[in-house]
Structure formats: C-alpha cells, structure tokens
Amino acid sequence: MIIYYTIPMTLNEVLYVLLIFIELTFLIAASVYMILLNYSWLKGAPYVATKKKSLKEIINNAKITDGNHIIELGSGDGRFLRTVAKQYQITGLGVDVNPLPIFKARIIARLQNLTTVEFKIQDIRDTDLSEADVIYMYLIPKFIQKIKNQLLHKTKKGAIIVSHGFKIDYLEQYLVNTITDETFKTYFYKRS
C-alpha cells in the first residue's frame, strides 16, 4: 500500500516557492560565473571578447589562407577562431583556463558545424605553438610577458602573431602592421 502525502498550497504559495527556487538557481549560477571569472583573472587575463566589428579587419590583415593552422590564446568563447573557420578551410585550437567560455565555444562550434576547430581548457603556457601559422591573442601585457620564450623560440618561421589591444615590445623587430580601431590597436608580427 502506497500512501501519498501532499502539502496543500494555494497558487500564490506555489508561485512564491517557484520564484525562490529560480532566484536561488540564479544566485548559484552567478556565483559560479564570478568564481570562474576571478580564476581566469588570477591565471592571466579576464574574459573580454573581441568586438565583432573589429574581427573582419583583423582577419583580413592577418593574411590567413586555406590550410592554415590557427591558435587562439586566451580564446574565451572562441569568437576569433570560429569566425575564421567559417571563412577559411583551416584547423584551429582555442585555449583558455576558464571552463565556462570554453564550454560556450564548444557548443557554438558544434551548432555551427565547425569540425576543424577544438577548444581546450588549458594554461596557454602549456600550449605547443610550433605548428601555428597564425597565433591570435587578446591578453594583458603581464601575461604576454610570461609567454615570451614561447613566442620568440617556439614558433615557426613565417608565423603571424596577432596581438589585439597590446603591443609586444620584445617582438618589435617583427612588427609588420598595426591597425587602429576605435578602442584598441591590433599589432601584427611576422616571425622570420
């Protein structure tokens, strides 16, 4: 014999309990988001996406061609890499320490049927740059300094390094182009 017990509630009480549940869910999600944002900041840079209207000019100036291997360091939601993959037949890797934007990038890439790009939760200092034809980054100067050895010694000749927002002083001799956006400059370096 099964006995069911119900708590009699009015419609207002049900709506009130539902509202509390929704608020609690929102607060938990917001807390997780803030923790991951802070984690990302402590590991190198906060998540700030490149503006969509800047992407077209950046991509045109990066001299990307079919067959290139593109790496986006600090990729966040992978906006740069996904935009390139829609225009060119490339392979690509997006790397970020924050799992939330990487999760978003994976979902969007799957929905857009972008099968030649992948996104990894990984410290960018552990990323192999040796096969990249184009390396794109939107990182703060402190973190750009931390990957100095990789950019100077572990990139192949002819690789294009694109830094959106911040100049890379130690790559000054390789600077080939600068574009000025309404908010940031983008610097293009070509390893020789």
C-alpha positions as CSV (number, residue, x, y, z in Angstrom):
1,M,0.0,0.0,0.0
2,I,1.4,3.4,-1.1
3,I,0.5,6.5,0.8
4,Y,0.8,9.8,-0.9
5,Y,1.1,12.9,1.2
6,T,0.7,16.3,-0.4
7,I,1.0,19.7,1.1
8,P,-2.0,21.8,0.2
9,M,-0.9,25.1,-1.3
10,T,-2.6,27.9,-2.9
11,L,-1.5,29.1,-6.4
12,N,0.2,32.1,-4.8
13,E,2.2,29.9,-2.5
14,V,3.3,27.7,-5.4
15,L,4.4,30.7,-7.4
16,Y,6.3,32.0,-4.3
17,V,8.2,28.8,-3.9
18,L,8.9,28.7,-7.6
19,L,10.2,32.2,-7.5
20,I,12.5,31.4,-4.6
21,F,13.8,28.4,-6.5
22,I,14.5,30.5,-9.6
23,E,16.3,33.2,-7.5
24,L,18.4,30.6,-5.7
25,T,19.4,29.0,-9.1
26,F,20.3,32.4,-10.5
27,L,22.4,33.2,-7.4
28,I,24.3,29.9,-7.6
29,A,24.9,30.4,-11.3
30,A,26.1,34.0,-10.8
31,S,28.4,32.8,-8.0
32,V,30.0,30.1,-10.2
33,Y,30.4,32.6,-13.0
34,M,32.1,35.1,-10.7
35,I,34.4,32.5,-9.2
36,L,35.5,31.4,-12.7
37,L,35.9,35.0,-13.8
38,N,38.2,35.6,-10.9
39,Y,40.1,32.4,-11.5
40,S,40.6,33.5,-15.1
41,W,41.9,36.9,-13.9
42,L,44.3,35.3,-11.4
43,K,45.7,32.9,-14.1
44,G,46.3,35.7,-16.6
45,A,43.5,37.8,-18.0
46,P,39.8,38.4,-17.6
47,Y,37.4,37.2,-20.3
48,V,36.8,40.1,-22.6
49,A,35.6,39.2,-26.1
50,T,37.0,40.9,-29.2
51,K,34.3,43.1,-30.7
52,K,32.6,41.5,-33.7
53,K,33.1,44.6,-35.9
54,S,36.9,44.5,-35.2
55,L,37.2,40.9,-36.3
56,K,36.7,41.5,-40.1
57,E,39.6,43.9,-40.3
58,I,41.8,41.8,-38.0
59,I,41.2,38.7,-40.1
60,N,41.8,40.5,-43.4
61,N,45.2,41.8,-42.1
62,A,46.3,38.5,-40.6
63,K,46.9,37.1,-44.1
64,I,45.0,33.8,-43.3
65,T,44.7,31.3,-46.1
66,D,43.1,27.9,-46.5
67,G,45.2,25.2,-44.9
68,N,46.5,27.4,-42.1
69,H,46.7,26.2,-38.5
70,I,45.4,28.9,-36.2
71,I,45.8,29.1,-32.4
72,E,43.8,31.5,-30.3
73,L,45.5,32.0,-26.9
74,G,43.1,33.1,-24.2
75,S,40.3,32.2,-26.6
76,G,37.3,32.7,-24.3
77,D,34.3,31.8,-26.4
78,G,36.5,31.3,-29.4
79,R,35.0,34.2,-31.4
80,F,38.1,34.9,-33.5
81,L,38.7,31.2,-34.3
82,R,35.1,30.4,-35.1
83,T,34.8,33.4,-37.4
84,V,38.0,32.4,-39.3
85,A,36.8,28.8,-39.5
86,K,33.6,30.0,-41.2
87,Q,35.6,31.9,-43.9
88,Y,38.5,29.6,-44.5
89,Q,39.3,25.9,-44.5
90,I,41.7,25.9,-41.5
91,T,42.4,23.8,-38.5
92,G,42.4,25.6,-35.2
93,L,42.9,25.4,-31.5
94,G,41.4,27.7,-28.8
95,V,42.9,27.6,-25.4
96,D,41.7,29.2,-22.2
97,V,41.9,28.4,-18.4
98,N,38.3,29.4,-17.8
99,P,36.0,26.4,-18.4
100,L,32.8,28.5,-18.8
101,P,33.7,30.3,-22.1
102,I,35.4,27.1,-23.4
103,F,32.1,25.3,-22.8
104,K,30.3,28.0,-24.7
105,A,32.8,27.9,-27.5
106,R,32.4,24.1,-27.9
107,I,28.6,24.4,-28.0
108,I,28.6,27.2,-30.6
109,A,31.2,25.5,-32.7
110,R,29.1,22.3,-32.7
111,L,25.9,24.2,-33.6
112,Q,27.8,25.9,-36.4
113,N,29.2,22.5,-37.6
114,L,32.8,23.7,-37.3
115,T,34.5,20.4,-37.1
116,T,38.1,21.5,-37.7
117,V,38.4,23.6,-34.6
118,E,38.7,22.5,-31.0
119,F,38.7,24.2,-27.7
120,K,40.8,23.2,-24.7
121,I,40.8,24.2,-21.0
122,Q,44.5,24.6,-20.6
123,D,47.1,27.1,-19.4
124,I,48.4,28.9,-22.5
125,R,51.9,28.5,-21.3
126,D,51.5,24.8,-21.9
127,T,50.3,25.2,-25.5
128,D,52.5,24.0,-28.4
129,L,52.8,26.9,-30.8
130,S,55.4,25.2,-33.1
131,E,52.9,24.3,-35.9
132,A,50.8,27.5,-35.8
133,D,50.6,29.6,-39.0
134,V,48.7,32.3,-37.1
135,I,48.6,33.0,-33.4
136,Y,45.9,35.4,-32.1
137,M,45.8,36.8,-28.6
138,Y,43.9,39.4,-26.6
139,L,45.9,39.2,-23.4
140,I,47.1,41.7,-20.8
141,P,50.8,42.8,-21.1
142,K,51.8,40.9,-17.9
143,F,50.7,37.6,-19.4
144,I,52.1,38.4,-22.8
145,Q,55.5,38.7,-21.0
146,K,55.0,35.3,-19.4
147,I,54.9,33.6,-22.9
148,K,57.9,35.5,-24.2
149,N,60.0,32.3,-24.6
150,Q,57.3,30.5,-26.5
151,L,56.7,33.4,-28.9
152,L,60.4,34.0,-29.5
153,H,61.7,30.5,-29.7
154,K,58.9,28.0,-30.2
155,T,57.0,29.5,-33.2
156,K,57.9,28.6,-36.8
157,K,59.4,31.0,-39.3
158,G,56.7,32.9,-41.1
159,A,54.2,32.6,-38.4
160,I,51.9,35.6,-37.9
161,I,51.4,36.7,-34.3
162,V,48.4,39.0,-33.8
163,S,48.1,40.9,-30.5
164,H,44.8,42.7,-30.1
165,G,45.0,45.6,-27.7
166,F,48.6,45.5,-26.6
167,K,51.9,45.9,-28.2
168,I,54.5,43.2,-27.7
169,D,57.8,45.0,-27.2
170,Y,60.0,42.0,-27.4
171,L,58.6,41.3,-30.9
172,E,59.2,44.9,-32.1
173,Q,61.7,43.8,-34.8
174,Y,59.0,41.5,-36.4
175,L,56.2,44.2,-36.5
176,V,54.7,44.3,-40.0
177,N,51.4,46.1,-39.5
178,T,49.2,48.0,-37.0
179,I,45.6,48.7,-37.3
180,T,43.8,51.3,-35.2
181,D,40.3,50.5,-34.0
182,E,38.1,53.0,-32.2
183,T,39.1,51.4,-28.9
184,F,42.3,49.3,-29.4
185,K,45.2,48.9,-31.8
186,T,46.0,45.5,-33.2
187,Y,49.6,44.6,-33.8
188,F,50.7,42.1,-36.4
189,Y,54.2,40.4,-36.2
190,K,55.7,38.0,-38.7
191,R,58.4,35.7,-37.4
192,S,61.4,35.4,-39.7
